[in-house]
């Protein structure tokens, strides 16, 4: 008996429809990515629930067309495709609800950016199912605004931390790196597929099927990044723990045992 045979009838139907949607996205994004440029790669993630961690990284948030589409009922919610640029840009692609043959393409926050600010966000665009026409629309109507907004938000939120890269451990034990500067992201993503950009966290994480040990991957990445002039911090913790803790420093402990003011000599403002 196969695993599918052990499922209830409605679960089998859900799996069948989800697989069909995933296949359509796989074919579409496989032809779309190279038309956007050689630095783009594609990856499809089946999503068995209405919500995905990557949804929280959609730049347009609740008011955007892509966000609203992901909150509607329908089989299109069960798969999301992600197009990743070697500089840390990432696009989310889904089938457009109730419009067979059309897709929605929107921007995620750039690699290493975790905060929303007042920078105008790039808006998702609807594109036809023809990869050539879709690529032309994305290049004209989305990418210029995405690249401009990415430059503004990156320099505004983490400029002082850009030269420091923390390589820690993900929740499943894999090496995961907090990187922001495009040339640092490129150094990891352009290394034989050992690392990829996780859409759920915005961090670079090693592939689950890597033939190399975690220690080798970490040492190799650290050596290459240090060779580019970056400060690399190695940790056994998740990089986001370090990042968010540094944003909210603890209040200093009260100082005790201060000498009292001598009688008759009250302190004065100077």
C-alpha positions in Angstrom: 0.0 0.0 0.0 1.4 3.4 -1.0 1.2 6.4 1.3 -1.5 8.0 -0.9 -3.7 4.9 -0.6 -3.7 5.3 3.2 -5.2 8.8 2.9 -8.9 9.5 3.3 -10.8 10.3 0.0 -10.9 14.0 0.6 -7.1 14.0 1.4 -6.4 12.1 -1.8 -8.3 14.7 -3.8 -6.5 17.5 -2.0 -3.2 15.9 -2.8 -4.1 15.4 -6.4 -5.2 19.0 -6.9 -2.2 20.4 -5.0 0.2 18.3 -7.2 -1.5 19.6 -10.3 -1.0 23.2 -9.2 2.6 22.5 -8.2 3.3 21.0 -11.6 1.9 24.1 -13.4 4.0 26.5 -11.2 7.1 24.4 -11.7 6.8 24.5 -15.5 5.9 28.2 -15.6 8.7 29.4 -13.3 11.3 27.1 -14.9 10.7 29.0 -18.1 10.2 32.4 -16.5 13.4 32.5 -14.4 16.0 32.4 -17.2 14.1 35.0 -19.1 14.5 37.4 -16.2 18.3 36.9 -16.4 21.0 34.3 -15.7 21.2 35.2 -12.0 17.6 34.1 -11.3 16.7 30.6 -10.1 13.3 29.1 -9.3 12.0 26.8 -6.6 8.4 25.6 -5.9 7.2 24.9 -2.4 3.9 22.9 -1.9 2.0 24.5 1.0 -0.5 22.2 2.7 -2.1 25.0 4.6 -3.5 28.4 3.7 -0.6 30.2 5.5 3.2 30.0 4.9 6.0 31.7 6.8 7.0 33.4 3.5 3.7 35.2 3.5 5.0 37.4 6.4 7.8 38.5 4.2 5.6 39.8 1.4 6.5 43.4 1.0 3.0 44.7 0.0 1.4 43.2 3.2 -2.4 43.2 3.7 -3.3 45.9 1.2 -1.6 44.1 -1.8 -3.2 41.9 -4.4 -0.9 39.0 -3.7 -1.6 39.0 0.0 -5.4 39.1 -0.6 -5.2 36.2 -3.1 -3.3 34.0 -0.6 -6.1 34.5 1.9 -8.9 33.4 -0.4 -10.3 29.8 -0.5 -9.0 27.7 -3.4 -6.4 25.2 -4.5 -4.0 27.9 -5.6 -3.1 28.5 -2.0 -1.4 25.1 -1.8 1.7 26.0 -3.7 4.0 29.0 -4.0 7.0 29.4 -6.3 9.9 31.6 -5.4 12.3 33.2 -7.9 15.6 34.1 -6.3 18.3 36.5 -7.6 21.9 36.0 -6.5 21.9 39.4 -4.9 19.2 38.5 -2.5 16.0 39.6 -4.3 13.1 37.2 -4.2 9.8 37.0 -6.0 6.7 35.0 -5.0 4.6 33.5 -7.7 1.1 31.9 -7.4 -1.6 31.1 -9.8 -4.1 33.9 -10.0 -7.4 33.0 -8.4 -10.3 32.4 -10.7 -8.1 33.4 -13.7 -6.8 30.2 -15.4 -3.6 30.8 -17.2 -2.6 33.9 -15.3 -0.2 34.3 -12.4 0.5 36.9 -9.7 4.1 37.9 -9.1 5.1 39.9 -6.0 8.2 40.9 -4.1 9.5 39.6 -0.8 11.7 41.7 1.5 15.3 41.4 0.4 17.7 39.0 2.1 18.6 40.0 5.6 15.9 42.6 6.0 13.3 41.9 8.7 11.6 45.3 9.2 9.1 47.3 7.3 9.6 51.0 7.1 8.1 53.9 5.1 9.8 52.9 1.9 7.1 52.6 -0.8 6.6 48.9 -1.5 6.8 47.4 -5.0 3.3 46.2 -6.0 2.5 42.7 -7.2 1.7 42.4 -10.9 -0.6 40.1 -12.8 1.1 38.3 -15.8 -0.1 36.0 -18.5 0.8 32.3 -18.6 3.2 32.8 -21.5 6.7 33.0 -19.9 8.1 35.4 -22.5 5.4 38.0 -22.1 5.3 37.4 -18.3 9.1 38.1 -18.1 8.7 41.3 -20.1 5.9 42.5 -17.7 8.0 41.7 -14.6 11.1 43.4 -15.9 9.1 46.5 -16.8 6.5 46.8 -14.1 8.1 45.2 -11.0 11.9 44.8 -10.9 12.9 48.5 -11.3 10.7 49.5 -8.3 11.8 46.4 -6.3 15.5 47.2 -6.8 15.1 50.8 -5.9 13.1 50.0 -2.8 15.6 47.3 -1.7 18.5 49.8 -1.8 16.6 52.3 0.3 15.4 49.8 3.0 18.6 48.0 3.3 20.7 51.1 3.9 18.1 52.5 6.2 17.5 49.6 8.5 20.8 47.8 8.9 23.6 49.9 7.4 25.8 49.6 10.5 25.5 45.8 10.6 26.0 45.2 7.0 29.7 44.2 7.3 29.0 41.6 10.1 27.6 38.2 9.1 26.4 35.7 11.6 26.4 32.0 10.7 24.4 29.9 13.2 22.0 26.9 13.2 18.5 26.7 11.9 15.8 25.0 13.9 16.5 21.7 12.1 20.2 22.0 12.8 21.4 23.1 9.4 23.9 26.0 9.0 22.0 29.3 8.3 23.6 32.7 7.6 22.3 36.2 8.2 23.6 38.3 5.2 22.5 41.6 3.8 25.1 43.0 1.4 24.4 41.7 -2.2 28.0 40.6 -2.8 27.9 38.5 0.4 24.6 36.9 -0.6 26.1 36.2 -4.1 29.2 34.6 -2.5 26.9 32.0 -0.9 24.2 31.5 -3.5 26.6 31.1 -6.4 28.5 28.1 -4.8 27.3 24.9 -6.5 23.8 25.1 -5.0 25.2 24.5 -1.5 23.1 27.4 -0.1 19.8 28.9 -1.0 17.7 31.9 0.2 14.9 30.7 2.5 11.8 32.7 1.7 10.4 32.2 5.2 13.3 33.8 7.1 15.2 35.9 4.5 18.4 34.0 5.5 20.8 31.9 3.5 20.4 28.2 4.5 22.3 25.1 3.3 20.5 22.6 1.1 19.0 19.5 2.8 20.7 17.2 0.2 24.2 18.6 0.5 26.9 15.9 0.4 29.1 18.1 2.6 29.0 18.1 6.4 27.7 21.2 8.2 31.2 21.9 9.5 32.7 21.9 6.1 29.9 24.2 4.7 30.3 26.6 7.6 34.1 26.8 7.3 34.1 27.2 3.6 31.5 30.0 3.7 33.3 31.8 6.5 36.6 31.6 4.6 35.1 33.0 1.5 33.2 35.8 3.3 36.3 36.8 5.3 38.2 36.9 2.1 35.8 39.5 0.8 36.4 41.7 3.9 33.4 40.7 6.0 33.4 40.1 9.8 32.0 36.5 10.3 30.6 35.5 13.7 30.1 31.7 14.2 27.3 30.7 16.6 25.4 27.6 17.7 22.2 29.7 17.9 19.8 30.9 15.3 21.0 34.2 13.8 17.6 35.9 14.3 17.9 35.3 18.0 21.1 37.4 18.1 19.6 40.0 15.7 16.4 40.7 17.5 18.0 40.5 20.9 20.4 43.3 19.9 17.4 45.5 18.9 16.1 45.5 22.4 19.0 45.8 24.8 18.3 45.1 28.5 18.0 48.1 30.8 21.1 48.7 32.9 20.9 47.4 36.5 20.4 50.2 39.1 23.6 51.4 40.7 23.7 50.9 44.5 25.9 52.3 47.1 26.2 55.9 45.7 27.7 58.3 48.2 25.2 60.6 49.7 25.4 64.4 49.2 27.3 66.0 52.1 25.1 68.1 54.4 25.0 71.7 53.6 26.4 71.2 50.0 23.4 70.4 47.8 24.2 69.5 44.2 23.5 72.2 41.7 22.8 72.0 38.0 25.7 73.1 35.9 
